[in-house]
């Protein structure tokens, strides 16, 4: 009987030891936010297979902590924060900006990523150099068809002028021989577009000289009008080069995100949108002039959409403002927070003169 009790006690202690060393499973809340968290929202939760910077970072943290992960899916940042506050999850990770208002409800880890706000615009709103505007307008005016027509007119006029020169009783203007004569006649045509520097001529030759010169004046007038109009329109509508250009503009921001709060605090009228896709659509339709959001995400989406379209349809203004950080969120007083902070520090440290895990993830997801 005594041996049986000892054996039972040993088995119990072994079972308790195994349970103590078994990997703990943590519930981690996430929500879609390219390139931080991405998965096919049309599929069932068990088929989501999330990827992204935040997903890889948490998996590296979980490996450091020796725990397993059970993903819990939320639709937006506010739902994720509320779920964390209600302790539906052990932690939440995505692209969650650290703010004082949120910190009053939940706990944040140390910074997992540092960034700032940037501005997405249509390419024409980013242009401010008058020369770039001029070349852009000239490129639209001088299509292949228009340029071909101008060359044809020049060739016909040069031949006609050469023929009139040959018929004239006056000393010839152009050298003998068709090739040499046509070369000089073509140069005459180009010169007459801009100046009235032509040898003395009479009759129909003088009419042709004057007509070609008038054509040049008309072309120059059209070019001047087009470029001036474009520059005037740019001055009236205004390019957007930094946050200082946003007052008075139609600016979109996600209704529930921190960028909207910053804009309103700086007396910038905001057009709230449901999500970033709606904001981008508003830019492309011309309903708004700018979309303010976290810089890395804007760069990622602009690059992705431009590649899909095969041309530049979106641009991100280089200026970065309102520095901020992303953090991992925990229920208030969570004992997990300190362990995660230590893991974050280790993942930021380089190992054996090689780049850190954190730096490798930056290069992989946020180029």
C-alpha positions as CSV (number, residue, x, y, z in Angstrom):
1,X,0.0,0.0,0.0
2,X,2.8,2.4,0.9
3,X,4.6,1.6,-2.4
4,X,1.4,2.2,-4.3
5,X,1.0,5.7,-2.7
6,X,4.6,6.6,-3.5
7,X,4.1,5.5,-7.1
8,X,0.9,7.5,-7.3
9,X,2.6,10.6,-5.8
10,X,5.5,10.3,-8.3
11,X,3.1,10.0,-11.2
12,X,1.2,13.0,-10.0
13,X,4.4,15.1,-9.6
14,X,5.6,14.0,-13.1
15,X,2.2,15.0,-14.6
16,X,2.4,18.4,-12.8
17,X,5.9,18.9,-14.1
18,X,4.9,18.1,-17.7
19,X,2.0,20.5,-17.4
20,X,4.2,23.2,-16.0
21,X,6.6,22.8,-19.0
22,X,3.9,22.5,-21.6
23,X,3.8,25.4,-24.0
24,X,1.2,28.0,-23.0
25,X,-1.2,29.2,-25.7
26,X,-1.8,33.0,-25.8
27,X,-4.7,34.6,-27.5
28,X,-3.4,37.4,-29.7
29,X,-5.8,39.9,-31.3
30,X,-5.0,41.2,-34.8
31,X,-6.8,43.3,-37.5
32,X,-6.0,43.9,-41.2
33,X,-3.5,46.6,-42.0
34,X,-1.1,46.3,-44.9
35,X,1.8,45.5,-44.7
36,X,1.5,44.9,-40.9
37,X,-1.2,42.3,-40.9
38,X,-2.7,40.7,-44.1
39,X,-5.1,37.8,-44.6
40,X,-8.0,36.9,-46.9
41,X,-11.0,38.3,-45.0
42,X,-13.4,36.4,-47.3
43,X,-12.3,33.1,-45.8
44,X,-13.2,31.5,-42.5
45,X,-11.1,32.3,-39.5
46,X,-9.4,28.9,-39.5
47,X,-8.2,29.5,-43.1
48,X,-6.9,33.1,-42.7
49,X,-3.2,32.3,-42.5
50,X,-2.1,35.9,-41.6
51,X,1.2,37.3,-42.8
52,X,3.0,40.7,-42.4
53,X,5.5,42.6,-40.3
54,X,3.5,42.4,-37.1
55,X,2.7,38.7,-37.6
56,X,6.4,37.8,-38.1
57,X,7.4,40.0,-35.2
58,X,4.9,38.3,-32.8
59,X,6.1,34.9,-34.0
60,X,9.6,35.9,-33.1
61,X,8.5,37.1,-29.7
62,X,6.5,33.9,-29.1
63,X,9.5,31.9,-29.9
64,X,11.5,33.9,-27.3
65,X,8.8,33.4,-24.7
66,X,8.2,29.7,-25.6
67,X,4.5,30.1,-26.1
68,X,2.0,29.1,-28.8
69,X,-0.3,31.6,-30.5
70,X,-4.0,31.5,-31.2
71,X,-5.0,34.4,-33.5
72,X,-8.2,36.3,-32.6
73,X,-9.6,38.4,-35.5
74,X,-11.0,42.0,-35.3
75,X,-12.3,44.3,-38.0
76,X,-10.7,47.5,-37.0
77,X,-8.4,49.1,-34.4
78,X,-11.1,50.3,-32.1
79,X,-12.6,46.8,-31.8
80,X,-9.2,45.3,-31.2
81,X,-8.5,47.9,-28.4
82,X,-12.0,47.2,-26.9
83,X,-11.4,43.5,-27.0
84,X,-8.1,43.9,-25.3
85,X,-9.6,46.2,-22.6
86,X,-12.2,43.5,-21.9
87,X,-9.5,40.8,-21.7
88,X,-10.9,38.9,-24.6
89,X,-7.2,38.5,-25.7
90,X,-3.9,38.3,-23.9
91,X,-2.4,40.9,-26.3
92,X,-3.0,42.7,-29.6
93,X,-0.7,43.5,-32.4
94,X,-1.1,45.2,-35.7
95,X,-0.4,48.8,-36.5
96,X,-1.7,50.4,-33.3
97,X,-0.5,53.9,-32.6
98,X,0.5,54.7,-29.0
99,X,-1.7,57.6,-27.8
100,X,-2.5,59.0,-24.4
101,X,-6.2,58.4,-24.8
102,X,-5.7,54.7,-25.6
103,X,-3.1,54.3,-22.8
104,X,-5.8,55.4,-20.3
105,X,-7.7,52.2,-21.3
106,X,-5.0,49.6,-22.0
107,X,-1.2,49.1,-21.5
108,X,1.3,49.4,-24.4
109,X,4.6,47.7,-24.9
110,X,7.7,49.6,-25.7
111,X,7.8,50.8,-29.3
112,X,7.8,48.1,-31.8
113,X,8.1,50.5,-34.8
114,X,8.8,54.2,-35.1
115,X,7.2,56.2,-37.9
116,X,5.4,59.5,-38.7
117,X,2.4,60.7,-40.7
118,X,2.6,61.3,-44.4
119,X,0.3,62.6,-47.1
120,X,-0.9,60.6,-50.2
121,X,-2.0,62.7,-53.2
122,X,-2.6,62.4,-56.9
123,X,0.7,63.0,-58.8
124,X,-0.4,66.4,-60.1
125,X,-0.9,67.6,-56.5
126,X,2.7,66.8,-55.7
127,X,4.2,68.7,-58.6
128,X,5.4,72.2,-57.7
129,X,8.4,72.7,-60.0
130,X,7.3,75.1,-62.9
131,X,9.7,73.3,-65.3
132,X,8.2,69.9,-64.5
133,X,4.7,71.4,-65.0
134,X,5.8,72.9,-68.3
135,X,7.3,69.7,-69.7
136,X,4.3,67.8,-68.5
137,X,2.0,70.1,-70.5
138,X,4.2,70.1,-73.6
139,X,4.3,66.3,-73.5
140,X,0.5,66.3,-73.6
141,X,0.4,68.9,-76.4
142,X,3.1,67.4,-78.7
143,X,1.5,64.0,-79.3
144,X,3.0,61.8,-82.0
145,X,0.2,62.8,-84.4
146,X,0.7,66.5,-83.8
147,X,4.5,66.3,-84.1
148,X,4.2,64.2,-87.3
149,X,1.8,66.8,-88.8
150,X,4.2,69.6,-88.0
151,X,7.1,67.8,-89.7
152,X,5.0,67.1,-92.8
153,X,4.0,70.8,-93.0
154,X,7.7,71.7,-92.7
155,X,8.7,69.3,-95.4
156,X,6.1,70.5,-97.9
157,X,6.8,74.1,-97.2
158,X,10.5,73.6,-97.6
159,X,10.0,71.9,-101.0
160,X,7.6,74.7,-102.1
161,X,10.0,77.4,-101.0
162,X,12.9,75.7,-102.8
163,X,10.8,75.4,-106.0
164,X,9.9,79.1,-105.9
165,X,13.5,80.0,-105.4
166,X,14.4,78.0,-108.5
167,X,11.8,79.8,-110.5
168,X,12.7,83.3,-109.3
169,X,14.7,85.7,-111.6
170,X,16.5,87.0,-108.5
171,X,19.8,85.4,-107.5
172,X,19.1,82.1,-105.8
173,X,18.8,81.9,-102.0
174,X,19.4,78.2,-101.6
175,X,22.4,76.3,-103.0
176,X,22.1,74.2,-106.2
177,X,21.3,70.6,-106.0
178,X,18.1,69.2,-104.4
179,X,19.7,67.7,-101.3
180,X,21.7,70.7,-100.4
181,X,18.9,73.1,-101.3
182,X,16.3,71.1,-99.3
183,X,18.6,71.1,-96.3
184,X,18.8,74.9,-96.3
185,X,15.1,75.2,-97.0
186,X,14.3,73.1,-94.0
187,X,16.5,75.3,-91.9
188,X,14.7,78.3,-93.4
189,X,11.4,76.8,-92.2
190,X,12.6,76.2,-88.7
191,X,14.1,79.7,-88.5
192,X,10.9,81.3,-89.7
193,X,8.9,79.7,-86.9
194,X,10.7,81.9,-84.4
195,X,12.1,84.9,-86.3
196,X,11.6,87.0,-89.5
197,X,15.2,86.6,-90.6
198,X,14.8,85.7,-94.2
199,X,16.5,86.9,-97.4
200,X,14.8,89.4,-99.6
201,X,11.9,87.8,-101.5
202,X,9.0,88.9,-103.7
203,X,5.7,87.6,-104.9
204,X,4.4,84.3,-103.7
205,X,7.7,83.5,-102.0
206,X,7.2,86.5,-99.7
207,X,3.6,85.3,-98.9
208,X,5.0,81.8,-98.1
209,X,7.6,83.4,-95.8
210,X,5.0,85.4,-94.0
211,X,2.5,82.5,-93.7
212,X,5.1,80.2,-92.2
213,X,6.2,82.9,-89.7
214,X,2.5,83.4,-88.7
215,X,2.2,79.6,-88.2
216,X,5.2,79.8,-85.8
217,X,3.6,82.7,-83.9
218,X,0.4,80.8,-83.5
219,X,2.2,77.7,-82.3
220,X,4.2,79.8,-79.8
221,X,1.0,81.5,-78.6
222,X,-0.7,78.2,-78.0
223,X,2.3,76.8,-76.1
224,X,2.5,80.0,-74.0
225,X,-1.2,79.8,-73.2
226,X,-1.2,76.1,-72.3
227,X,1.9,76.5,-70.0
228,X,0.6,79.7,-68.4
229,X,-2.8,78.1,-67.8
230,X,-1.2,75.1,-66.1
231,X,1.0,77.2,-63.9
232,X,-2.0,79.4,-63.0
233,X,-4.1,76.4,-62.2
234,X,-1.3,75.0,-60.0
235,X,-1.0,78.3,-58.2
236,X,-4.7,78.5,-57.6
237,X,-5.2,74.9,-56.5
238,X,-1.9,74.7,-54.8
239,X,0.5,71.8,-54.6
240,X,0.9,69.9,-51.4
241,X,4.5,69.6,-50.3
242,X,4.0,69.2,-46.5
243,X,1.5,69.4,-43.7
244,X,1.7,73.2,-43.9
245,X,-0.2,73.1,-47.2
246,X,-3.1,71.1,-45.8
247,X,-5.2,74.0,-44.3
248,X,-8.0,74.9,-46.8
249,X,-7.6,71.6,-48.7
250,X,-10.0,68.7,-48.8
251,X,-8.2,66.2,-46.5
252,X,-9.3,62.6,-45.8
253,X,-8.4,60.5,-42.7
254,X,-9.8,57.3,-41.3
255,X,-12.6,58.3,-38.9
256,X,-11.4,56.1,-36.0
257,X,-7.6,56.5,-36.3
258,X,-5.1,58.8,-34.6
259,X,-4.2,60.9,-37.7
260,X,-7.7,62.4,-37.7
261,X,-7.3,63.6,-34.2
262,X,-4.0,65.3,-35.0
263,X,-5.5,67.0,-38.1
264,X,-8.5,68.3,-36.1
265,X,-6.2,69.5,-33.3
266,X,-4.3,71.6,-35.9
267,X,-7.6,73.1,-37.2
268,X,-7.5,71.2,-40.5
269,X,-11.0,70.2,-41.7
270,X,-11.2,66.4,-42.1
271,X,-13.3,64.4,-44.4
272,X,-13.7,61.1,-42.4
273,X,-13.5,57.8,-44.3
274,X,-14.4,54.3,-43.2
275,X,-11.0,52.8,-44.1
276,X,-7.9,53.5,-46.2
277,X,-9.3,51.9,-49.3
278,X,-12.2,54.5,-49.2
279,X,-9.7,57.3,-48.7
280,X,-7.6,56.2,-51.7
281,X,-10.7,55.9,-53.9
282,X,-11.7,59.5,-52.9
283,X,-8.3,60.7,-54.0
284,X,-8.6,59.0,-57.4
285,X,-12.1,60.3,-57.9
286,X,-11.0,63.9,-57.0
287,X,-13.4,64.0,-54.0
288,X,-10.5,64.9,-51.7
289,X,-7.0,66.3,-52.4
290,X,-5.0,64.4,-49.8
291,X,-5.2,61.4,-47.5
292,X,-3.2,61.6,-44.2
293,X,-2.1,58.3,-42.6
294,X,0.9,56.4,-41.3
295,X,3.8,56.8,-43.8
296,X,4.9,53.2,-44.3
297,X,1.4,52.0,-45.0
298,X,0.9,54.8,-47.6
299,X,4.2,54.0,-49.3
300,X,3.3,50.3,-49.4
301,X,-0.1,50.8,-50.9
302,X,0.9,53.5,-53.4
303,X,3.7,51.3,-54.7
304,X,1.3,48.3,-54.9
305,X,-1.4,50.2,-56.8
306,X,1.0,52.0,-59.2
307,X,2.5,48.6,-60.1
308,X,-0.9,47.1,-60.7
309,X,-2.0,50.1,-62.9
310,X,1.4,50.2,-64.8
311,X,1.6,54.0,-64.2
312,X,1.8,56.5,-61.4
313,X,-1.7,57.2,-60.1
314,X,-0.8,57.9,-56.5
315,X,2.2,59.7,-54.9
316,X,3.3,60.1,-51.3
317,X,4.7,63.5,-50.2
318,X,8.2,62.9,-48.8
319,X,7.6,65.2,-45.8
320,X,7.2,63.3,-42.5
321,X,5.5,64.9,-39.5
322,X,4.0,64.1,-36.1
323,X,6.4,61.3,-35.1
324,X,4.7,58.4,-33.4
325,X,5.2,54.8,-32.5
326,X,3.3,51.5,-32.9
327,X,3.0,49.3,-29.8
328,X,1.6,45.9,-28.8
329,X,-1.4,46.3,-26.5
330,X,-2.3,44.4,-23.3
331,X,-5.1,44.5,-20.7
332,X,-4.2,46.8,-17.9
333,X,-1.8,45.3,-15.4
334,X,-0.9,42.4,-17.7
335,X,2.1,40.4,-16.4
336,X,2.9,39.5,-20.0
337,X,4.0,43.1,-20.9
338,X,7.4,43.0,-19.2
339,X,8.3,39.7,-20.9
340,X,7.3,41.0,-24.3
341,X,9.3,44.2,-23.8
342,X,12.4,42.2,-23.0
343,X,11.8,40.0,-26.1
344,X,11.4,43.2,-28.2
345,X,14.8,44.5,-27.0
346,X,16.5,41.2,-27.8
347,X,15.0,41.2,-31.3
348,X,16.3,44.7,-32.0
349,X,19.9,43.7,-31.1
350,X,22.2,42.5,-33.8
351,X,23.7,39.0,-33.4
352,X,27.2,38.1,-34.4
353,X,27.6,41.3,-36.4
354,X,24.5,40.5,-38.5
355,X,21.4,42.6,-38.7
356,X,18.8,42.2,-36.0
357,X,15.6,40.3,-36.5
358,X,13.7,43.6,-36.3
359,X,15.8,45.2,-39.1
360,X,15.4,42.1,-41.3
361,X,11.6,42.4,-40.9
362,X,11.8,46.1,-41.9
363,X,13.6,45.2,-45.1
364,X,11.2,42.3,-45.9
365,X,7.9,44.1,-45.4
366,X,8.5,47.9,-45.5
367,X,10.8,48.8,-48.4
